[in-house]
């Protein structure tokens, strides 16, 4: 406990160094908050090591070079990687300010750092092998940027899609509630409608289950399954469908959509091309094609299905070095994208609902729990932008 108290005091000094450095770097235009976080964390690591070497573990002081290497190796796994991912999690998902998010990440990692320093750094030099082995394993997984869509993954996704489409067909056949928000309790439904009329977008997680109650697993992949709803006021269903079947103009183009066109048309069936851009830590561009079919159930209700038939990642998009990566053999950020739409006339406008399924590569085991919320937030934000752009297209 005495040693931990010293560790906490030294860590407080490093914490001040880290937050101060982050605040300064974050005020400099053009410095990304994650780059600033990495620099600030390394400054804190060096400050902490000096205190620990001379005070916290002075009874175990050995070669300072050897112990500094081990201390940095340990913190590369915890403080640097952990702080970056936790800061991103708190900023992107929870919505905290970057400095507040960094403080929260420091608190979460402090106990882990003490245990690691006490057992792996300030002891026999042989411990460096354990630390470097763990660092190598983490680095190997993190640097594995290429991914291949395996046949088993494609088959599992097909099962997932079949379950979703079968459930949607049953809902129509049995005349169940047409929209997801109509399944809410009266009080919840009233609050949801009020939010939609204010222009808000309601987004919730979705899931697909087998014949029992087990969620369908994707071997080697990850499905982002979301439902979203928006209200488009002062428009008739027929007019809304007519506009949606035409390519977006630059004035109303969704942020994620760089270009679009209808490749072919046969009545209410279309083949549509979209060049998409997804941005989070990296920006990825795709050339995609979809089979889109529209169905009218009544003058007040309709639905459409948009099924991806081609998703190709474009490397160095918009430059002379632009090239298409082999389909299904790329970075694995998006392999499939299916969207199922429902439209319902409501008072003087139309309620628009999307159920979206995005297939991507699975996440490395070491960083998966930290990265998964960020991946989820990316899909959620894309859903929100899509529905917001539909509303804006008619509001203008």
Beta strands, then each sheet from edge to edge (+ up, - down):
strand 1: 147-148
strand 2: 202-205
strand 3: 221-232
strand 4: 257-266
strand 5: 269-279
strand 6: 283-298
strand 7: 301-315
strand 8: 323-324
strand 9: 329-330
strand 10: 336-346
strand 11: 349-361
sheet 1: 1+ 9-
sheet 2: 2+ 3- 11+ 10- 7+ 6- 5+ 4-
sheet 3: 2+ 3- 11+ 10- 7+ 8-
end
